[in-house]
Amino acid sequence: MELPAPIPIRDYEGIDRARFDAEIRPARQPAVFRGLARDWPAVQAGRTSSEAAIAYLKRFSHEQPVQAIVGPPEIEGRFFYTPDLKSVNFQRGLSPLDPFLDRLLRDQNRDRPFAMAIQSSEIPEALPGFAEENRTDLVDADVVPRIWLGNAIHVATHYDLKENVGVVMTGRRRFTLFPPEQIANLYPGPFELTPAGTPISLVDLADPDLDRFPRFAEAMAHAQTALLEPGDAIYLPFHWWHAVDSLDPVNAFVNYWWNPAPAALGSPYDALMFGLMSLRGLPDDQRDVWRMLFDHYVFAANGDPGAHLPPDVQGVLGPLTPQRIAGMRATLIEALNRK
């Protein structure tokens, strides 16, 4: 069966913060910003050569180790599960940055090198001074930039519980994206074991097994893709699934994660876990009623569920003040302990 080809992610030129906030984010669609960071010194080094990119990074490196992952040549750069889904096919460890960078250069001409990556290291700690020379105005100044380094690796389709802007420093990256509602067609793996924190799709984009994962064909009908060069940037809306292929022997990528939700709120991910425990096993008729109640009270499908009540008796249906959140949290902790 021939799968539908993904459509190109929309390109934009000359994006500034005002247009990003007024037009791009409200659309809730991914976007590519060509040449957004073309003037970064890091990008200029990355466009020159792998050696120049590594030399630039070494200007800021130090001896403190960073988290790294490595997989044998047999995985061909695909960080994933073992066949029984009970472990992962790579190892985690610590490495000073310079030896890792040196190894990238040594291996860049090998046909089947070990798969290597440093993922999501906070730049102020890993590369102090880098962020001051390489900035973007698209995000708030307090959003911490992170560095992703590695060789030609393949990151399985996954989602983040944040919004994301990412900039390619060196090497090329191909992104394949799916909207959140395609979750059933992407066949997520287990919650308890994930390569990077949230469940990943079990489907291999390079060789999808449609006998095992037949609904993936429908997911591909909604897929979007883009190939990014050094200096290009991408915007990933909240919870969009994305697979990332680093296509060159030396790759560097800078990203910015943020979540505009109030920090005082509880984690929706925790609420999902509590829902799995308390709702999924109910009889069908009860589960249908609780779905209706969640739509009404939590997602306000029928408008403000507390609008008919005087403000002084709205209780948990009223505005989420710090005091009200603290009271709800205390009630939940007591309930969980009682269970």
C-alpha positions as CSV (number, residue, x, y, z in Angstrom):
1,M,0.0,0.0,0.0
2,E,1.4,3.4,-1.0
3,L,1.1,5.9,1.8
4,P,0.1,9.5,1.3
5,A,3.0,11.9,1.1
6,P,3.1,14.5,3.9
7,I,2.4,18.1,2.9
8,P,5.0,20.8,3.4
9,I,4.9,22.8,6.6
10,R,4.1,26.4,5.8
11,D,7.2,28.6,5.4
12,Y,7.4,32.2,6.7
13,E,9.9,34.9,6.1
14,G,10.7,37.9,8.3
15,I,8.8,36.8,11.4
16,D,9.1,39.0,14.5
17,R,7.7,38.6,18.0
18,A,4.5,40.6,17.3
19,R,3.5,38.5,14.3
20,F,4.5,35.3,16.0
21,D,2.2,36.0,18.9
22,A,-0.7,37.5,16.8
23,E,-0.7,35.1,13.9
24,I,1.4,32.0,14.2
25,R,0.7,30.7,17.7
26,P,-3.1,31.4,17.5
27,A,-3.3,29.3,14.3
28,R,-2.1,26.2,16.3
29,Q,-0.3,24.9,13.2
30,P,3.4,24.2,12.8
31,A,5.5,26.8,10.9
32,V,9.0,27.1,9.5
33,F,10.9,30.3,9.7
34,R,13.5,30.3,7.0
35,G,16.8,32.0,7.9
36,L,15.5,33.2,11.3
37,A,19.0,32.7,12.8
38,R,21.1,33.3,9.8
39,D,23.1,36.0,11.6
40,W,23.9,33.8,14.7
41,P,27.7,33.3,15.0
42,A,26.9,29.6,15.7
43,V,25.0,29.3,12.5
44,Q,27.8,31.0,10.5
45,A,30.2,28.5,11.9
46,G,27.9,25.6,11.2
47,R,27.5,26.7,7.6
48,T,31.3,26.8,7.2
49,S,32.1,23.2,8.1
50,S,31.6,20.5,10.8
51,E,35.1,21.4,12.1
52,A,34.2,25.1,12.4
53,A,30.9,24.2,14.2
54,I,32.8,22.1,16.7
55,A,35.5,24.7,17.3
56,Y,32.8,27.3,18.0
57,L,31.1,25.1,20.5
58,K,34.4,24.4,22.2
59,R,34.8,28.1,22.9
60,F,32.1,27.6,25.6
61,S,32.6,24.1,26.8
62,H,34.1,23.0,30.2
63,E,35.0,19.8,32.0
64,Q,31.6,19.2,33.7
65,P,30.0,16.1,32.2
66,V,26.6,16.2,30.4
67,Q,24.0,13.5,29.8
68,A,24.7,11.5,26.7
69,I,23.2,8.5,25.0
70,V,24.9,6.0,22.7
71,G,23.7,3.0,20.6
72,P,25.6,0.3,18.7
73,P,26.0,0.6,14.9
74,E,23.3,-2.1,14.5
75,I,20.5,0.3,15.4
76,E,21.5,2.4,12.4
77,G,20.9,5.6,14.4
78,R,17.4,4.8,15.5
79,F,17.0,5.3,19.2
80,F,14.1,3.0,20.1
81,Y,13.0,0.0,22.1
82,T,14.3,-3.5,22.1
83,P,12.0,-5.9,20.3
84,D,10.2,-7.0,23.5
85,L,9.4,-3.3,24.4
86,K,10.9,-4.0,27.9
87,S,14.1,-2.0,27.4
88,V,15.7,0.6,25.1
89,N,18.3,-0.1,22.5
90,F,20.8,2.5,23.7
91,Q,22.7,3.3,26.9
92,R,22.7,6.5,29.0
93,G,25.8,8.0,30.6
94,L,27.9,11.0,31.3
95,S,30.6,12.6,29.2
96,P,32.5,15.8,29.2
97,L,31.5,17.8,26.1
98,D,34.9,18.1,24.4
99,P,35.5,14.3,24.0
100,F,32.0,13.9,22.7
101,L,32.5,16.6,20.1
102,D,35.9,15.1,19.1
103,R,34.2,11.7,18.6
104,L,31.6,13.2,16.3
105,L,34.4,14.6,14.1
106,R,36.4,11.3,14.1
107,D,33.3,9.3,13.2
108,Q,31.9,11.6,10.5
109,N,33.3,9.6,7.6
110,R,32.5,6.1,9.0
111,D,29.8,4.1,7.2
112,R,28.3,2.7,10.4
113,P,29.3,4.7,13.5
114,F,27.9,4.3,17.0
115,A,24.7,6.4,17.3
116,M,25.5,9.4,19.6
117,A,23.5,12.2,21.1
118,I,23.4,14.8,23.8
119,Q,19.8,15.8,24.2
120,S,18.2,18.8,25.9
121,S,21.2,20.0,27.8
122,E,20.5,23.5,29.2
123,I,22.9,25.9,27.4
124,P,23.6,28.2,30.3
125,E,25.1,25.2,32.2
126,A,26.6,23.2,29.3
127,L,27.9,26.2,27.2
128,P,28.0,29.3,29.4
129,G,28.2,32.4,27.1
130,F,26.7,30.7,24.1
131,A,23.2,32.2,24.6
132,E,24.5,35.7,24.9
133,E,26.0,35.5,21.3
134,N,23.0,33.6,19.8
135,R,19.6,35.0,20.7
136,T,16.0,35.0,19.4
137,D,13.3,37.5,20.2
138,L,10.5,35.1,19.5
139,V,10.4,33.8,23.1
140,D,10.6,35.4,26.5
141,A,14.1,36.1,27.8
142,D,13.6,33.7,30.7
143,V,13.0,30.7,28.5
144,V,16.1,28.5,28.9
145,P,17.7,27.5,25.6
146,R,18.8,23.9,25.2
147,I,21.3,22.2,23.0
148,W,20.9,18.9,21.0
149,L,24.1,17.4,19.5
150,G,24.7,14.2,17.6
151,N,25.4,12.3,14.4
152,A,22.9,11.0,11.8
153,I,20.2,9.7,14.2
154,H,16.5,9.2,14.1
155,V,14.2,10.2,17.0
156,A,10.9,8.4,17.0
157,T,7.6,10.2,16.7
158,H,6.7,11.7,20.1
159,Y,5.1,14.8,21.6
160,D,6.1,17.4,24.2
161,L,3.9,19.0,26.8
162,K,5.2,22.4,25.8
163,E,5.3,24.8,22.9
164,N,8.6,24.7,21.0
165,V,10.8,26.8,18.8
166,G,13.9,25.2,17.5
167,V,16.9,26.5,15.4
168,V,19.3,24.4,13.3
169,M,22.9,25.4,14.0
170,T,24.7,22.9,11.8
171,G,23.6,19.8,9.8
172,R,20.2,19.3,8.2
173,R,17.1,18.1,10.1
174,R,13.9,16.7,8.7
175,F,10.8,17.0,10.8
176,T,7.6,14.9,10.2
177,L,4.7,16.2,12.2
178,F,1.2,14.9,13.1
179,P,-1.6,16.8,14.9
180,P,-2.6,15.7,18.4
181,E,-5.8,14.1,17.3
182,Q,-3.9,11.4,15.3
183,I,-2.9,9.7,18.6
184,A,-5.0,6.5,17.9
185,N,-3.4,6.2,14.5
186,L,0.2,6.5,15.8
187,Y,0.1,3.5,18.2
188,P,1.9,5.0,21.2
189,G,4.2,2.8,23.3
190,P,4.0,2.1,27.1
191,F,3.8,4.9,29.6
192,E,6.2,3.2,32.1
193,L,9.2,3.0,29.7
194,T,9.8,5.9,27.3
195,P,13.1,6.9,25.6
196,A,12.6,10.6,26.5
197,G,9.7,11.1,28.9
198,T,6.5,10.9,27.0
199,P,5.2,7.9,25.0
200,I,6.5,7.4,21.5
201,S,4.9,6.0,18.4
202,L,5.8,2.3,17.7
203,V,5.7,2.9,14.0
204,D,9.0,3.1,12.1
205,L,8.5,6.0,9.7
206,A,11.2,4.7,7.4
207,D,9.5,1.3,7.1
208,P,6.0,1.3,8.5
209,D,4.5,-2.1,9.2
210,L,0.9,-1.6,8.0
211,D,-0.1,-5.2,8.8
212,R,0.7,-4.5,12.5
213,F,-0.3,-0.8,12.4
214,P,-3.0,-0.4,9.7
215,R,-4.4,2.9,11.0
216,F,-1.0,4.6,10.4
217,A,-2.1,5.2,6.8
218,E,-4.7,7.6,8.1
219,A,-2.1,9.4,10.2
220,M,0.1,9.9,7.1
221,A,-2.9,11.6,5.4
222,H,-2.5,14.3,8.0
223,A,1.3,14.5,8.2
224,Q,3.3,17.6,7.5
225,T,7.1,17.8,6.9
226,A,10.0,20.2,6.4
227,L,13.7,19.9,5.8
228,L,15.6,22.6,7.7
229,E,19.1,24.0,6.9
230,P,21.4,25.8,9.3
231,G,19.7,29.1,10.4
232,D,16.2,27.8,9.7
233,A,13.8,27.5,12.7
234,I,10.6,25.6,13.3
235,Y,7.6,26.2,15.6
236,L,5.9,23.1,17.1
237,P,2.6,23.8,18.8
238,F,1.6,22.2,22.0
239,H,1.4,18.4,21.9
240,W,2.0,18.0,18.1
241,W,3.6,14.6,17.5
242,H,7.0,14.9,15.7
243,A,9.7,12.6,14.4
244,V,13.2,14.1,13.8
245,D,15.8,12.8,11.5
246,S,19.3,14.3,11.8
247,L,20.7,13.8,8.3
248,D,24.4,14.7,8.6
249,P,27.3,13.2,10.5
250,V,27.5,16.3,12.8
251,N,24.3,18.0,13.9
252,A,23.6,20.8,16.4
253,F,20.2,22.2,17.3
254,V,19.0,24.8,19.8
255,N,15.5,24.8,21.1
256,Y,13.3,26.8,23.4
257,W,10.4,25.1,25.4
258,W,7.8,26.9,27.3
259,N,4.3,26.4,28.6
260,P,2.0,29.5,29.0
261,A,-0.3,27.7,31.5
262,P,-0.2,29.1,35.0
263,A,2.6,27.5,37.0
264,A,0.4,27.0,40.1
265,L,-2.0,24.6,38.3
266,G,-1.6,20.9,38.8
267,S,-0.1,18.7,36.0
268,P,-2.7,17.5,33.4
269,Y,-0.4,14.5,32.9
270,D,-1.0,13.6,36.6
271,A,-4.7,14.0,36.0
272,L,-4.5,11.7,33.0
273,M,-2.8,9.1,35.2
274,F,-5.5,9.5,37.9
275,G,-8.2,9.1,35.2
276,L,-6.6,5.9,33.9
277,M,-6.8,4.6,37.5
278,S,-10.3,5.8,38.4
279,L,-12.3,6.0,35.2
280,R,-11.1,3.5,32.6
281,G,-12.3,0.4,34.5
282,L,-15.8,1.7,35.0
283,P,-18.9,0.1,33.3
284,D,-19.6,1.6,29.9
285,D,-22.7,3.5,31.1
286,Q,-20.8,5.1,34.0
287,R,-17.9,6.0,31.8
288,D,-20.2,7.7,29.3
289,V,-21.7,9.8,32.2
290,W,-18.3,10.8,33.4
291,R,-17.2,11.8,29.9
292,M,-20.3,14.1,29.8
293,L,-19.4,15.6,33.2
294,F,-15.8,16.3,32.2
295,D,-17.0,18.0,29.0
296,H,-19.4,20.1,31.0
297,Y,-17.3,21.0,34.1
298,V,-13.6,20.8,32.9
299,F,-13.8,21.6,29.2
300,A,-16.8,24.0,29.5
301,A,-18.5,22.5,26.4
302,N,-21.7,24.2,27.4
303,G,-20.2,27.5,28.6
304,D,-19.1,28.5,32.0
305,P,-20.5,25.8,34.3
306,G,-20.6,28.1,37.3
307,A,-22.1,31.2,35.6
308,H,-25.6,30.6,37.2
309,L,-24.1,30.6,40.7
310,P,-23.4,33.7,42.8
311,P,-19.7,34.4,43.0
312,D,-19.5,33.7,46.7
313,V,-20.8,30.2,46.4
314,Q,-19.1,29.1,43.1
315,G,-16.4,27.2,45.1
316,V,-14.3,25.1,42.8
317,L,-16.2,26.4,39.8
318,G,-15.0,29.9,40.5
319,P,-11.8,31.6,39.3
320,L,-8.7,29.6,40.1
321,T,-7.2,31.8,42.8
322,P,-4.1,30.6,44.7
323,Q,-6.2,29.9,47.7
324,R,-8.7,27.9,45.8
325,I,-5.9,25.9,44.0
326,A,-4.3,25.1,47.4
327,G,-7.6,23.9,48.8
328,M,-8.2,21.6,45.8
329,R,-4.7,20.3,46.0
330,A,-5.2,19.5,49.7
331,T,-8.5,17.7,49.0
332,L,-6.8,15.6,46.2
333,I,-3.9,14.6,48.4
334,E,-6.2,13.6,51.2
335,A,-8.3,11.5,48.7
336,L,-5.2,9.8,47.2
337,N,-3.9,8.9,50.7
338,R,-7.3,7.6,51.6
339,K,-7.4,5.4,48.5
